[in-house]
Amino acid sequence: MASLEEHEKLIEEWRNDYIAERSSKKGWEILEKLAKMQIEAAQQMETEDDVAAADFDDFSTSKLVKLIIGDISTKDLLVDHQIILLEFIPSAHPNILRHVVRTVREKEGAISLLKSSSVAIGVAFARRVTDAEAGEEVGRLMAHLVDHDLINEELKSQLSVANGRESSSIRSRIYSIATERARISSNTSCIHWLYDKILKSVLDTQDVLAQLDALDTFVDIALSGKQNAEALYELGIVKKIYELMEWSKESPDGGEMYLYGTRFMCYMARSYPQVLKYFPDLARRLMLEIRMFDQLSVVSRLGAFDHFASMCFSVEAKETLEDMFKDSKDLENTLGAAGAACTMGTMELKCRTLQAVTLLFQNTTEKIAETWYERLGGKALTHVAVGNVKKPFPEMKNCIYDFWQQLFTYPSVVHQFITFQGFIDWALDDKSEDNPEYEIRKRQIIHRIIELSENTKSAEVLKADPELIGRLKKYLQPAVAPAPRVEEMAL
């Protein structure tokens, strides 16, 4: 095997040769040499323990391969010379393989060829999906190919031999294909078999880390879109996870599973709000935790508010909750407790709670925003926010500005602020913010108020005093330079 210095010199020579000619013929000559070199290196590494594995772990080799493959046409690469690629893939160093896979995936027409006349190359790539370094990039390619039977058979084979110390990480790399497939396509019927494998890992209570990792895969799938989330429900996966979550609630060792299961269900609600009606106890229990926030541990309180914000994230979810609790005060009392929690606890707890509350207003309607803000505290919450933004606590100030940035999309909510004298006094005080960053953020809020006042539709709801808008506009005007002194004029 060549030394690292000799290898780098050889790669540089090949690169110069290719650039000088830059033809398909020259490219294939170099790829053949590189493939042969890799095979020899792999054979030598099997017999010599002290051989360095870094000979193909250099940036120059990856750049050369990417350059050549990028120039070669798709048909020439995957059909006419696929034998060379088939020899190259099995022994390719992961750092090189990542570039090869990405370049092939991005070539026009490559995906259709890998599922037809060049499926052997797709299978060869599939055999490298468990590589620690290259597996993620290979998985992205597999997500496009899993509707081919031979690809699926190879992935099933990889899963069947995943045993031993590294079995969890190997399975995780294959499970990630399901996440990627859900991201690029709503048609995931071709990998429902993989969903079954992932669910089996979730239900396996013997390996908690593998269990939670598999559940994270379903979280990503649920967040990828409504159709994918709905498929998880229709396949019975959501029900089984919910049952496991309920069982773990009573188990002394199941705390993590209950927490992760609640998180999964709330993320399901983001994409598929109907799940709240199918499992109403989930919403009731979580809302009860919010109302009892002062009795929870720090971790439980943070988890409860994060989950509640996720559960209520979409407009449909908020409307579903409104309908579910229209005959009770549960939702109103829950929001009231959330508003109170923004003022109670350590600085970190108050900030995290306010961040969760901010998410409630990221996707909503004007009517819901007005109602929910009033339930959170209305004028009392406005008073608390204005009081805290004046205090020298950067974390809290940032959270309040983020909160206002979100709130000041809704004229009815903004109306409550511009009719609150404490807010107006702060807004018009040119000394209220001495930090340039916060002065910019304050000006952004004022700009938003002015924009709403100038929009005919929102102005009717905002009901802003024209004199006040004029004063706010004047505040934004640059300061007038002072008149020059007599001494300066003399100069």
N, C-alpha and C positions, 0 to 999 in steps of 0.2 A: 504494500500500500504506500502511496506517495505521502510525503510529509505534508503538513499544512501549508508550508511555504511553497512547496512544489505544486501542490494542488491549486493554490491561488494564482500562481504564475501561469499554469496551464489554462485555467478558466479565463484569465485575461487575454491569453493568446487566442483562444477560441472566440472570445467576444470580438476582438479586433478583426479576426478572419471573417466573422459573420457580418459585421458592420461594413467591411470592405466590399463584400459581394452581395449580402442581404438578399438571398434567394431561398426558395423552398428547399431546393436540393442541398444547399450548404447547411441550412437549418437542420434537416434530417440527418445529415452526416454527423453534426455535433451532438444531436440528441442520442444517436446510436452509440457514439463514443461515451457519452455521459451515462447512458443506461448500462453499458458494459462495465464501466468503472464502478458503478454502484453495486452491481451484482458481485463483482470481485471483492469489493470492500465488505459487503455483507457476509460473504463466505469466510473471509479472513477473520472477521469479528467473532464468528461462531467458534473458531478454534483458538483464538488468542485473547485471553482475558484482559491483557494490558493495552490493547489497541485503542487509541483515542477515537471516540465516536463523533468528533467534531469536524471531520474532514468535509462533510457535506452540510455543515451547520454554519454556512457563511452567507452573507448578504449578496456577494457577487454572483454566486451560483444561482440563487433564486432570481436575481435580476436577469441573468442570461436566459434561463429557462422561460421566464415570463415574456421576455423580448421575442424569443423565437416562436413560441406557441401563439403569441399575440399576432404575429405576422402570417402564420400559416392559415389557410382557409379552413373553414369548419369541416367540409367534406374531406379534404386532404388529411386533416388531423385525425378525424374520428372514423373514417371509412377506408381510405386508400392506404394509410400507414398505421392502422390501429394495432398491428402486431408490435411495433416498436413501443407504443404507449402502454400496451399490456405488459411488456417486459419492464418498463420504466416504473409503473405505479407500485408494484409490491415492495420494492426495495428503496423507493424514494424517501429521502430524509423528510420528516414531518414539516420542517420549515420550508422545504422546497415544494412539498406536496400541497401545502396550503395555497401557494401562488398558482400552481397548476390547476387545482380544482376551481379556484375563483376565476381564473382566466377562461377555462373551459365553460363554466356556468354562464359567463357573460357573453360568450360568442353567439351570434345570431344563428338560430336553427340547431344549436347543440342539443338542447333538451329533447327535441323530437327524435334526433338521431340516436341519442342514448337510450331511448325507449323502443328503438326499432333495430336497424341494421348494426348499431354499435352498442347493443345492450351488454355485451361482454365487458366493455369498458366501464359501464355503469356498475356492474357486479364487482369488478375489480376495485372500484372506488368504495363500494359498500363494505368490502372486507377491511378497509382502513378506517371505518367510522369510529372504532374504539380507541384510536390513537389519542393520547393525552393532548398533544399539541395541535394535530391536524383535524381531530374529530369534529370540532365545532363547524369548521368550514365544509367538511365532507357532509355533515348533517344538513347543512343548508341546501346542498345539491340533492341529497336524497329526498328532501321534501318535495322536489319537483318530479321525482321518479317513482315514488311509492305506489303509484297506480299501475305499476308493471309487476306481474306475478313473480318474475325471476328476482327482482330487487327485493320484494317482500320475503321471498323464501330465504334469501341470503341474510337479511336482517333477523329473521326468525332463528336461523342457524347460529348467528352471533349471540343472540340472547340465550339460546339453549346451552351454550358452552360457557356462559358468564358465571363462573363460580370461583371460589377462592377469595383471597384477601381483597382483590380489587374489583370484585363482582359488582358492588354497588355503584362505583364510578363508571364502569362499563355500561351497566344498564341505564344510568342517567344520561349518558351520551346518546344512546339509542332513543330513549324517551324524548329527548329534546327535538327529535325529528317530528314528533307529533305537534309540538309547540310551533315549530317553523311552518309545518303544513297548514295548521290552523291560521297562521298569520297571512299566508299567501293565497289561501283558498278556503271557501266556505264548504267545499265538497271534501269531507274527511271520511267518507264511507270506506275508502280503500285502506284506512288505518284503524278501523274499529277494533281489529284484532290487537293492535298495539294499545289501544285504550284498555282492553281487557287485561293486558300484561301490567300496565301501570296501576290499574285498580287493584290487582292482586298484590302489588307491592304496598299500596296504601293500606290494605286490610291486613297485611302481615305485621302483627304487633310484636314480633320477635326482634326486629331491627328498626328501632325508632327513627334513626337518622335517615335510613333509606325510605322509610314510611313518609316522613315529612318532605323529603326531596321529591318523591313521586307526587305528593299532594300539591307541591309547588308547580309541578308540570300542569296539573289540572287548573290551577289558578291562572296560569298564563293562557291556557286554552280558553277559559271562561272570559278573560279580558279581551280576547282577540275579536270578539263580535257576537252579536245576538244569535246568529244561526249556529255558531259553534257551541255557545252556552246552552242553547235550546237542545242541541244534540246530546249534550252531557245529561240533561234531564231526561230526555226520551229514552236513552239507553239504560236508565236506571242507576247511573253512576252517582248522581247527586243524592238520591235516596239512601244508597248504601253508605256514602260518606257521612250523611246526616245521622244515620243509625249508629255508626261507629263513634261519631262525636258525642251522641247522647250516652252511649255506653261508657266512653272514656270520662265523662263528667263525674261518674260515680266511682271511677277507678282511682286509687291513690297515686298511680304512676301515669295517669293519662292526661295530666294537665296540659302538656304541650299539644297533644292531639286535639283537645277541646279548643284551645286557642287558635291553632292552625285551621281546624275545621270551621270555626266561626268566621275566620278571615276568608276562607274559600266561599262560604255561603254568601257573605256580604259582597264579595267581588262578583259572584254569580248575579246578585241583584243589580249590579251596575249595568250589566249587559242584558240581563233577562229578568226584569222586575217582577214578572209573574211568580217567580220562585217564592216571593214573600207570602203570597196567598196560599201556595202549596204547603209551606212550612210556617204557619203564623206564630207558632211558639218561639221561633227564632227572633222575630221582631219584638214580641212581648218581653222576652227575657233580656234582650239587649237594651231595650228602653227602660226596663226596671233597673238595670245596672247604672244607667245614666242618672236616673233619679236618686240612686243610692251612692253616688260617686264618692261622697265624703266618708263612706264606710269601707271603700275598697282599698286594697294595697296600691302602691304607686304603679306597679306593672299592670295590674288589672284595670286601674283607672285609665291609663294611657291606651291600653288595648281596647277598652270599651268605646272611648271617643273616636279612636281611629276606625274601628269597625262601624260605628254608627255613621260616620262621615262617608264611608264607602257604601254602606247600605242605602243612604239617602242621596247618592251622588247624582243620579239622573232625574230628569223631570218626571219620567214615568214612575220611578220609585217613590218620589214625593207624593205624586197623585194617588198611587196605590196605598200608601200609608194613610193619606187623608181619608180615603174611602174605607179602609179597614177600621179606623178608629173614629169614625164620624159620630158614633153614638156614645163616645166616652171622652174624658178629659186627658186620657193617657198621653197622646201626642203633644197636647198643649203643655202639660206638666213636665214632660220630658224636655221639651225645648226650653222651658223656664229654668229647669235644673242645669241645662247646658250653659245658658247665659250666666247663671250664678257661679258655675264652676270656673268661668273665665276670670273671676275675681278672687278665687280661693286657692290656697296652696302655695308651694314654692314658685319662684320665678319660672323655672322650667315647666312645671305643671301648668301654670297659667298660659304660658306661650304655646305649649303643645295643644292645650284645649282650644285656644283661639285659632290656631292653625286648622284644627278639625272643623270648627264652626265656620271658618272661611270657606271650606270646601262645600258646605251646604249651599252656598250662593253661586257656585261656579256654573251650574246648569239649572236654571229655573225660569219661571215666568214672572212677570211683573206682579201679578196677584199673589203668587206664593211667596215671593221675596218680601212683599209688604207684610203679609200675615205672619210669616215665620220670624221676621225681625221683631215684630211687635211681641210675639210669644217669647222670644229670647230675652226680652227686657225693654225693648223700645227706647224711650227717653233715658231710662236708668242705664242701659248699656251704652248709649251715646255719651252720657255723663262720665261713665267709667273710662271709656276709650279716650275722650278728650283730656281727662285728668291724667291718664297714664302716658299719653304722648308727650306731655310736658316734662315728664320725669327723665332723669339722665340714665335710663336703662336701655342700651342699644338693642338687646334681644327683643324686649317688649315693643320698643318703637318700631322696629322692622315688622313685627307681627301686626301691629295696628295699621301701619301703612299698607301692608298686603291686604288686610281686611277691608280697608277703605277702598283700595284699588278695585276690589271685587264688588263691594257694595255699591259703589258709585256708578254702576251700570243701570241701576233701577231708580228712576226719578222719584217714585213714591218714598223710597228709603232716604234719598238725598234730601227730600223735603223736610224730613225730621231733623236733619243736621243743620240746614240753613235757617231753620226756625228756632234753633237752640243757641242762645246768646253766647254761651261759653265757647262754642265752636267758631262762631263768627269773630269773636274777639281774638281768638288764637289765629285764625286764618288771616286777619288783616294786620296782625302785629308783625312788623318786619324784623323784630328781634326775637321772635318765638323759636326760631331755628338758627343756631349759629354754626351748624355743621353743613358744609356745601352739599353733601349727599342728601341729607334730610330736607334741606331747602329745595332741592330739585324735586324730591318726592312730594313735598307740600305743594309746589307749583303744579305738579301733574294733577293733583286732586282739584285744585282751583280751576285748572284748564277744563277738567271734566265737568265741573259745575257749569261753567260758561257754555260749553258745547251743548249740554242738555238744555240750557235756557234758550239757545238759538235754534233748537230743533222744534218745529211747530208742534209735533205730536207729543214729545216729552215735556215741552214747556207747559202744556195744559195740566200735566200731573205735578210738575215741579212747583208751579205757582210762586216763582221767585220774584222778589221785589226788584224792579228795574234799577232802583237806586243802589241796592246791594250789588247787583251784577256790575254796575258801573264802578263801584269801589273795588271789586275784585279785579276787574280789568286794569284799573289804575295801579293796583298792587303789582301786577305782572309787568308793568312798563318799566324799562330800565331807569335807574336813578339818573336824575339830571346832574351833570357835572357842575361843581361849584364855580362861581364866577372867579376869574383870576384876581389875585391880590395886586395892590398897587405896585409892590416891588417887582412882581413878575411882569407887569405891563411895561415897567421901565426897562427891563432887560430886553 
